[in-house]
């Protein structure tokens, strides 16, 4: 397969920044030119790419010798961890006795704080067995205090450290924490998207019924901010002639599929520790907290020009945000400044790419977001109140009605749009050292922001035209379509990428 390299070399790139040869030494020379940082393409194949030493054998001839004339299907309810299979070793009464003795030994080990049997170890095990129905809060019978386990007690710092490890294992891409008191408490939603009010009451446990969703008001609550990565490749499938298509929509919905697992796993995990965990009454996308705002406060991301989305230094705009609430004391994480907000002032690529003209092209954000004339399809009869924007935030105007109308109503703009997310300068992939250099530069100075806003096109990033979208099926991409090792610092994984 032929390969056409761009005309900008790495040295020319550095010269364009005004750094020249003197600045090149600050970045490890990992490539000959910019295209060497990108995939050179892969031949179509049905084979999984393996290391050179993995040899292939004939079909039906594995290294496990097999007499195919004797092979037949197994009666699987006789494996030894089934009811029938265990009776090869124990009688029915014996199985009951051994299970009881096993439980007693495990609880004794829990009481003795034996490694592997501590309450948090049990909670991790419980988290991997989570059911996939969305519940506002689990029944108190699930809490560890009634299950015979010692209630977990740790300092806020220890608890945050533990939750980050657990959430990452369950599938979270990034994790942060906030205390829901004072100003932070003001961001909580007051009414659920289906119409039931969120009501704060002095109750032992959170609960909901047909008329309200109740939040405990008699103790301090903490927010757990969760980020879920998505496929950058698929999010670049722009809103073309017939819309962005099913593949781009697949990347969007995939975050909810994975969040479904993480949410219930975290609920079970925290309940087994002896604490509450709630946030979503009945739908994986409609919760108690505005998850993007919580992500900003907890330091997962910064707010960008496209005000309905948020930008992470590690994951760009292609990350979904969710939140849980718990009464486990947590040490809050701080908001961040990676130069992203400043960069948005001079970039504006998302506004240029928006087919609905829904994103402001003004340089500066504003608090004045409530004038109905700012919105193309404001249609509320005599009451000209803008209710789809919450006050108190200084943002660029985002015309939500125009965005929604373009994305959901009129053909050919079917299957949504999200050109803003696909075109964002921060949606570069994570394998090249130059990206660390660029992000480090824009975090400390805005001098090169205009140049960086345009430079990603030379790397092959940006929106994918219709005639290129089928190429996704031929790419050799990571599991789930994204690099989960971006923030890894331990083990033999990718270290410190971006």
Secondary structure, DSSP 8 states (H G I E B T S, - for coil): ------S-BHHHHHHHTT-HHHHHTTS----SBGGGGS-------SS----TT-----TT--SS---TTT-----GGGSTTSHHHHTTTS-HHHHHHHHHHHHHHHHHHHHTT-TT-SHHHHHHHHHTT--SS--SS--GGGSHHHHT-------HHHHHHHHHHHHHHHT-SEEEEEEESGGGGGGB-SB-TTS-EEEEE--SS-EE-SSEEEEE-SS-EEEEEEEEE--HHHHTB--BTTBSHHHHHHHHHHHHHHHHHHHHHHHHHHHHHT--EE--SS-TT--SB-HHHHHHHTTS-EE-SSTTSEEBTTTBT-EEEEEEEESS---------SSHHHHHHH--HHHHH-TT--B---SS-BS----GGGSTT---TT-----SS-TT--B--B-HHHHHHHHHTSTTS-S---HHHHH-TT---SS-HHHHHHHHHHHH-STTHHHHHHHGGGGT-S-B-GGGGGGGGG----GGGS-TTTT--SSSS--S--
